[in-house]
Structure formats: C-alpha cells, structure tokens
C-alpha cells in the first residue's frame, strides 16, 4: 500500500463555475506525490491562441511541436455526422503540447480527450515542449514525481479550457478531458479515492474526468468518488461481469451522494476492445480447429455488443428512474482500445461496428484518420445482438473462460501503465541530472 504524506500550502487553479472541490485538508498517496506549488492560473500558455500546425496532407496527427500557422475553417466530417445523426461522441485518445494542436481536431468534430500514463510517457519523453516548465520545477526544488504531476495537471487544465464550450453547450454531457490517477494505486482502494479527490481539486475544471481503473479493489473507490460529487471515467474494463460491477458502483455512488441535483456528476465506462481480440486470437490459433480459427477477430466486437445490451437494461426501471428525477445522466459506454493491431483486419474494425446512441468512441490517430477518411455512419451496435450472443457462447464452448481473459487483460493493462509511469520518471530523473550538470 502506498504511504500517505500530508499536503501543505495547496493552491488549486481557479475556474469560474467549477464544481465543488474536496476538503482542503485532504491527504495524498505517496505514489501520487505532493504538488506543493501548483499555479493558481494557467501559465504562459493560458492565453490559448487559435493557432495550430498545418501540413500539406489532410493528416490529423498531432506532432507535439511548438510552432504553427493560423488555422482555417474546416468542413463537416464523418465525426460530426457520428454525433449529430447517431448520438455517438467521437473523442481523441492523445494529448501533448502545445494543446492548441487539438483545435483542428475540435473543428473536425472531436468532442473530448482521453489520456493515460502511456500517452504522457510518450508526450513528455519525446518532446522539448515540457523542458522550460520542468527546468523551473527542478530549480525550485521539486522532486521528480511532483514535477511530473505539475506537467500533467497543466496539460489537462489547458485542454479543458479548449473543450469548455462543448461542455457548456451539451450541459455537461460532452467536452471532457480525462486524467488518470497513478497506476501504482490500482490495488489501493482508499489511496485511489484520496488521489481522485486531490486530482479533482488541483485541476479544478468543471469538465475534467478523473480516471479510475476498474480493478476489484478500485470498484468501491468509484462508488466513493462519485458519492463525493466527482465525475469519473472508469478505465480498463475487459469483461461483462466487471462492467456490471462498475455500473452498480456508479448507481450506488449517485444514491449515496445526498445531492438534490445530480446533473453535473457524470461518468463514462471505458470498455476496451482491440486488446480482447489480440489475446483471444492467440488462444484460438493455439486451439487450431476450423471452428476456432473462424472466430478470430470476432470476440471483441461481440462482447462489446453484449455490454451495450447490459447498459440498456441497467439504465432503465424504477431504480434508475428515481435518479433521473434528480437529474442523473446515464454512465455512457466508451469504446477504448480502438486501434487495430492486426493488419489483416479492417482499420475501422473497432469503430464502425460499435456505433450507437449515448456512447463514446475514443480513437488514437490511426483509427480517427481512418474513420474520417472512409468510415460509414450508421447505427450498428445492436443490429446483430443474436449473432454476438452466438459468438460469445461459441468461445465458451471451446473452453475459453471470459472471466480469465478479462483478468489477464486487466493485469496486463495495469502493468503496462505502471511500466510507462516508471519509465517516464526515470527519463525525467535523467533529464534533471542533465540540467543540473549544465547549470554548473
């Protein structure tokens, strides 16, 4: 279990109309680390200019560069149609500096952003855009982990500012930017609650989602954080059983909040897709029968379709209707891990078959570009539920246990984020040492 350190002299950033913050006497798990000198305002980039990088191609890839040219008005894309015609919100699974590189994405229909430790590991370790702030933090006496969280919080605050108009226009339905608690807390129920409250407080933006993993120890954390009036993105969901526990945690949290107005306490449940097929395909190839080989590339979408069926069931009936009277919003399903790992599969395999109302699809560069280029917008998520049930059962008959698949993927996901987190701290330590040597 992570040790606990007391916070002192906390000065969270200000934001007009921000949601209620947690207690000023909160404590912080050591693996989250103290941010002792958080700025009360956005720093030099707080005046976010409407500038972004353009290339000669239609590529939307964020380049994490420091310069750019004035942007121009863009035309409607399939992302606009996805939201306007089918009720699915396209989000972007990436974040780096300068955050104004997100502007062309917003113009083309992106309605939110997700981040995780792996994304920040790549952004901070491969870009010079963080050097000035990091140098200042090191010279001010910050340790490496607190400096890391300062860098992250600033990116999240700046990105939230860009998406605030969408958040306001949709009355807290869209326009969110997600930031994850330390992956080192995946087995720490209380530590996760404390870290989530702390992140919510220091980011202090109405449209921030605090990401909490759906590990067994963190399911109670989800309930407690929701009960505190904090909006949550539940991540690393790999099975139907765990997804149902996440829904119940959300409902329990809303009921325990004591709030008369629940309209600003929202949540998404991030159901991972492509990683399911990556593991399942290996298992099917090991079995090797024609029946097994024919099921390759089908497990992930089938399970996702059944998750949507469960979503429809759970967010109906007397219990849910009682919460709706207080303004509660459904915990939307968010399709995560939508990039295609197998080049033999369609590059929109984990986007096109999962289109449906009241859902979110967060896409990294390749998936987003592919769908904009040749994606088809039509409701697909529940058009073949009986087929999905057949695939799900067929896999079970082959001896594949969905529960064990989910447990393995969850363990691998948590371990991957921990490695990214530790790798980045090592990179920052090396950079700090270099800065110190250069100053002598």
C-alpha positions in Angstrom: 0.0 0.0 0.0 1.2 3.5 -0.8 2.3 5.6 2.1 0.5 8.8 2.8 2.0 12.3 3.0 0.3 15.4 4.2 -0.3 18.3 1.9 0.6 21.8 2.7 0.0 25.2 1.1 -2.3 23.9 -1.6 -3.4 26.4 -4.2 -5.6 24.8 -6.8 -6.1 26.6 -10.1 -9.2 28.8 -10.3 -12.0 28.2 -12.7 -15.3 30.1 -12.9 -18.2 28.0 -12.0 -16.1 25.0 -11.2 -17.7 22.1 -9.4 -17.4 21.7 -5.6 -13.9 20.7 -4.6 -12.8 18.2 -2.0 -11.8 19.1 1.5 -8.9 21.4 1.8 -7.4 19.1 4.4 -7.1 16.2 2.0 -4.1 13.8 2.0 -2.2 12.4 -0.9 -0.9 8.9 -1.5 2.9 8.9 -1.8 2.7 7.4 -5.3 0.7 10.3 -6.4 3.0 12.7 -4.7 2.5 16.3 -3.5 2.1 19.2 -5.9 3.3 21.8 -3.5 3.4 24.8 -5.7 0.6 24.4 -8.2 -0.1 27.6 -10.1 -3.4 29.3 -9.5 -3.7 30.2 -13.1 -2.6 28.8 -16.5 0.9 30.0 -17.1 2.3 31.4 -20.3 0.0 29.4 -22.5 -3.1 30.4 -20.6 -3.9 32.8 -23.5 -4.6 30.0 -25.8 -4.2 31.3 -29.3 -6.2 29.9 -32.2 -3.1 28.5 -33.9 -2.2 25.0 -34.9 0.2 23.1 -37.2 -0.9 22.5 -40.8 0.7 20.1 -43.2 0.3 19.7 -46.9 -1.7 16.5 -46.3 -5.1 16.0 -44.6 -3.4 14.1 -41.7 -4.7 15.0 -38.3 -1.7 13.6 -36.4 -0.6 15.7 -33.5 3.1 16.5 -33.9 3.8 17.8 -30.4 5.6 20.8 -31.9 6.0 24.3 -30.6 5.1 26.4 -33.7 2.4 26.6 -36.2 0.3 28.6 -38.6 -3.1 30.2 -38.3 -5.8 27.7 -38.9 -8.7 27.9 -41.3 -12.3 26.9 -41.1 -12.8 23.2 -41.8 -15.7 21.4 -43.4 -18.0 18.9 -41.8 -16.6 15.4 -41.4 -18.0 12.0 -40.6 -17.2 12.8 -36.9 -19.9 15.5 -37.0 -22.3 13.0 -38.6 -21.4 10.4 -36.0 -22.7 12.7 -33.2 -25.5 14.5 -35.0 -27.0 11.5 -36.7 -26.3 8.6 -34.4 -25.6 10.2 -31.0 -22.1 8.8 -30.6 -19.4 11.2 -29.3 -16.0 10.9 -31.0 -13.1 11.6 -28.6 -9.4 11.7 -29.3 -7.1 9.4 -27.4 -4.0 11.5 -27.2 -2.6 14.7 -25.5 0.6 16.6 -25.8 2.0 20.1 -26.0 1.0 22.5 -27.4 -2.6 21.7 -26.6 -3.6 24.1 -29.3 -2.8 21.3 -31.7 -6.2 20.0 -30.6 -8.0 22.8 -32.3 -8.2 21.2 -35.8 -9.5 18.1 -34.1 -12.3 20.0 -32.4 -13.1 21.7 -35.7 -13.4 18.3 -37.4 -15.8 17.0 -34.7 -13.8 15.7 -31.8 -15.8 16.3 -28.6 -13.4 15.1 -25.8 -9.9 13.8 -25.0 -8.6 10.8 -23.1 -5.1 10.4 -21.7 -3.3 7.8 -19.7 0.2 7.2 -18.3 1.4 5.7 -21.6 0.3 8.8 -23.5 2.1 11.2 -21.1 5.2 8.9 -21.2 5.4 9.4 -25.0 4.5 13.1 -24.9 6.9 14.2 -22.2 9.8 11.9 -23.2 9.8 12.7 -26.9 9.1 16.5 -26.9 11.1 19.5 -25.8 7.9 21.4 -25.2 8.0 20.5 -21.5 11.6 21.5 -20.8 11.1 25.0 -19.7 8.5 24.2 -17.1 10.4 21.1 -16.0 13.6 23.1 -15.6 11.8 25.7 -13.5 10.3 23.0 -11.3 13.6 21.3 -10.7 15.4 24.5 -9.9 12.6 25.3 -7.4 13.4 22.1 -5.5 10.5 19.9 -6.7 11.2 16.2 -6.7 10.8 14.2 -9.9 7.3 12.8 -9.2 5.8 16.1 -8.1 7.3 17.7 -11.2 5.7 15.1 -13.3 2.2 15.8 -11.9 2.7 19.5 -12.4 3.4 18.9 -16.1 0.3 16.7 -16.4 -2.0 19.0 -14.5 -1.1 21.9 -16.7 -1.8 20.0 -19.9 -5.2 18.8 -18.5 -6.1 22.4 -17.5 -5.2 23.8 -20.8 -7.1 21.1 -22.7 -10.2 21.5 -20.5 -10.2 25.2 -21.5 -10.5 24.3 -25.2 -13.3 21.9 -24.6 -15.3 24.1 -22.2 -17.6 25.4 -25.0 -18.7 21.9 -25.8 -19.2 21.1 -22.1 -21.5 24.1 -21.8 -23.4 23.6 -25.0 -24.2 20.0 -24.0 -25.0 20.7 -20.4 -22.2 18.5 -19.0 -22.7 15.7 -21.5 -19.6 16.1 -23.5 -16.4 18.2 -23.7 -14.4 16.2 -21.1 -10.7 15.7 -20.7 -9.6 12.7 -18.7 -6.7 12.3 -16.4 -5.8 9.1 -14.6 -4.8 8.5 -11.0 -1.4 7.0 -10.5 -1.3 3.4 -11.8 0.6 2.5 -8.7 -2.7 2.7 -6.8 -4.5 0.1 -8.8 -4.7 -2.2 -5.7 -5.3 0.6 -3.2 -9.0 1.4 -2.5 -8.5 4.3 -0.1 -5.4 5.6 -1.9 -7.3 5.8 -5.1 -10.2 7.8 -3.5 -7.7 10.2 -2.0 -5.8 10.6 -5.2 -9.0 11.2 -7.2 -10.2 13.9 -4.9 -6.8 15.5 -5.0 -6.6 15.5 -8.7 -10.1 16.9 -9.0 -9.2 19.7 -6.6 -5.9 20.7 -8.2 -7.1 20.5 -11.8 -10.2 22.4 -10.7 -12.0 22.3 -14.1 -15.7 21.6 -14.5 -15.1 19.3 -17.5 -12.3 17.1 -16.1 -12.9 13.3 -15.8 -10.8 11.6 -13.1 -9.9 8.1 -14.5 -10.0 5.2 -12.1 -9.2 1.6 -13.1 -11.9 -1.0 -12.8 -9.8 -3.3 -10.8 -11.6 -5.2 -8.0 -10.0 -3.0 -5.2 -11.0 0.2 -7.1 -14.6 -0.6 -7.8 -15.5 0.6 -4.3 -13.3 3.7 -5.0 -15.6 4.5 -7.9 -18.6 4.5 -5.7 -17.0 6.7 -3.1 -15.6 9.2 -5.6 -19.0 9.5 -7.4 -20.6 10.0 -4.0 -18.3 12.9 -3.4 -19.8 14.6 -6.5 -16.8 14.0 -8.8 -17.2 12.9 -12.4 -15.3 9.7 -13.3 -14.0 7.9 -16.3 -13.8 4.2 -15.3 -11.0 2.6 -17.3 -9.5 -0.8 -18.1 -12.9 -2.7 -18.3 -12.4 -6.0 -20.1 -15.4 -8.2 -19.2 -19.2 -8.1 -18.9 -19.1 -9.1 -15.2 -16.7 -6.3 -14.3 -18.7 -3.8 -16.3 -21.8 -4.6 -14.4 -20.0 -4.1 -11.1 -18.9 -0.7 -12.5 -22.4 0.3 -13.3 -23.6 -0.7 -9.8 -20.8 1.4 -8.3 -21.9 4.4 -10.3 -25.6 3.9 -9.2 -24.6 3.3 -5.6 -22.5 6.5 -5.7 -25.2 8.7 -7.1 -27.6 7.4 -4.4 -25.1 7.9 -1.6 -24.2 11.4 -2.7 -27.1 13.1 -1.0 -27.2 15.7 -3.8 -30.6 17.0 -5.0 -29.1 17.9 -8.4 -27.2 15.0 -10.0 -26.9 16.6 -13.4 -23.2 17.6 -13.1 -22.0 14.3 -11.7 -21.4 12.2 -14.8 -19.4 9.1 -15.8 -18.2 7.0 -18.7 -17.3 3.4 -18.6 -14.3 2.7 -20.8 -14.7 -0.8 -22.3 -11.6 -2.0 -24.0 -11.9 -3.6 -27.4 -9.0 -4.5 -29.6 -6.9 -6.0 -26.8 -9.6 -8.6 -26.4 -9.1 -9.8 -29.9 -5.3 -9.7 -29.6 -5.4 -12.2 -26.7 -8.4 -14.2 -28.0 -6.8 -14.7 -31.4 -3.7 -16.2 -29.9 -5.9 -18.6 -27.9 -7.9 -19.5 -30.9 -4.8 -20.2 -33.0 -3.5 -22.4 -30.3 -6.7 -24.4 -30.4 -6.3 -24.6 -34.1 -9.6 -26.2 -35.2 -11.6 -24.7 -38.2 -14.3 -23.6 -35.8 -11.7 -21.8 -33.6 -9.9 -20.1 -36.4 -13.2 -18.9 -37.9 -13.8 -16.9 -34.6 -10.7 -14.8 -34.9 -11.3 -11.1 -34.9 -14.9 -11.5 -33.7 -14.7 -11.8 -29.9 -14.1 -8.1 -29.0 -17.0 -6.7 -31.0 -19.3 -9.4 -29.9 -18.6 -8.8 -26.2 -19.0 -5.0 -26.7 -22.4 -5.5 -28.3 -23.4 -7.5 -25.2 -22.1 -4.8 -23.0 -24.4 -2.3 -24.7 -27.3 -4.7 -24.2 -26.5 -4.7 -20.4 -26.2 -0.9 -20.5 -29.7 -0.6 -21.8 -31.0 -3.0 -19.2 -29.3 -1.4 -16.2 -30.2 2.2 -17.1 -33.9 1.6 -17.0 -36.5 0.6 -14.5 -37.7 2.1 -11.1 -34.2 2.5 -9.6 -32.8 4.4 -12.5 -36.0 6.5 -13.0 -35.7 7.7 -9.3 -32.3 9.0 -10.1 -33.4 10.6 -13.3 -35.8 12.7 -11.3 -32.8 14.3 -9.7 -31.1 15.0 -13.0 -28.9 11.9 -13.2 -27.3 11.1 -16.5 -26.5 7.6 -17.8 -23.0 6.4 -17.4 -22.2 6.2 -21.1 -20.2 3.3 -22.6 -16.9 4.5 -24.0 -15.2 2.2 -26.5 -11.5 2.3 -25.8 -8.5 0.5 -27.4 -10.0 1.1 -30.8 -6.7 0.9 -32.8 -6.4 -2.2 -35.0 -3.4 -4.4 -34.0 -3.8 -7.0 -36.8 -3.1 -5.5 -40.3 -5.3 -8.2 -41.8 -8.3 -6.6 -40.2 -10.2 -3.5 -41.4 -8.7 -0.3 -39.9 -12.2 0.7 -38.7 -13.0 -2.7 -37.1 -13.3 -1.4 -33.6 -15.2 1.8 -34.5 -17.7 1.0 -37.3 -19.5 -1.9 -35.7 -19.9 -0.1 -32.3 -21.9 2.9 -33.4 -24.9 3.6 -31.2 -26.6 6.4 -29.2 -25.4 7.6 -25.8 -21.9 6.1 -26.4 -18.4 7.5 -26.8 -15.6 6.2 -29.1 -12.2 7.4 -28.2 -9.7 7.0 -31.1 -6.0 7.3 -31.4 -4.5 8.9 -34.6 -4.8 5.9 -37.0 -8.3 4.9 -36.1 -9.5 8.5 -36.2 -7.9 9.2 -39.5 -9.3 6.0 -41.0 -12.8 6.7 -39.9 -12.7 10.3 -41.1 -11.4 9.1 -44.5 -13.7 6.1 -45.2 -15.9 5.4 -42.2 -19.6 4.8 -42.6 -22.0 6.4 -40.2 -25.0 4.2 -39.2 -26.2 2.5 -36.1 -24.6 -0.8 -35.8 -24.1 -1.7 -32.1 -27.3 -3.6 -31.7 -28.1 -4.7 -35.2 -26.7 -8.3 -34.7 -27.1 -9.0 -30.9 -28.2 -12.6 -31.5 -25.0 -13.2 -33.6 -22.9 -11.6 -30.8 -24.5 -13.9 -28.3 -23.7 -16.9 -30.5 -20.1 -15.9 -30.8 -19.8 -15.3 -27.1 -21.2 -18.8 -26.4 -19.1 -20.5 -29.1 -16.0 -19.2 -27.5 -17.1 -20.6 -24.2 -17.8 -24.0 -25.8 -14.2 -24.0 -27.0 -13.1 -23.9 -23.4 -12.3 -20.2 -23.3 -13.3 -18.6 -20.0 -14.2 -15.0 -20.4 -13.6 -14.3 -16.8 -10.0 -15.4 -17.0 -9.5 -13.5 -20.3 -10.7 -10.3 -18.5 -8.5 -10.9 -15.5 -5.4 -11.4 -17.7 -6.1 -8.3 -19.8 -6.7 -6.2 -16.7 -3.4 -7.4 -15.1 -1.5 -6.7 -18.4 -3.2 -3.2 -18.7 -2.3 -2.2 -15.2 1.3 -3.5 -15.6 1.7 -1.6 -18.9 0.7 1.7 -17.3 2.9 1.1 -14.3 5.9 0.5 -16.6 5.1 3.7 -18.6 4.8 5.6 -15.4 8.1 4.3 -14.0 9.9 4.7 -17.4 8.8 8.3 -17.6 10.0 9.1 -14.0 13.4 7.6 -15.0 13.5 9.7 -18.1 12.7 12.8 -16.1 15.4 11.9 -13.5 18.0 11.7 -16.3 16.8 15.0 -17.7 17.0 16.6 -14.2 20.6 15.3 -13.8 21.5 16.8 -17.2 20.0 20.1 -16.3 21.9 20.2 -13.0 25.2 19.4 -14.8 24.5 22.0 -17.4 24.0 24.6 -14.8 27.5 24.1 -13.3 
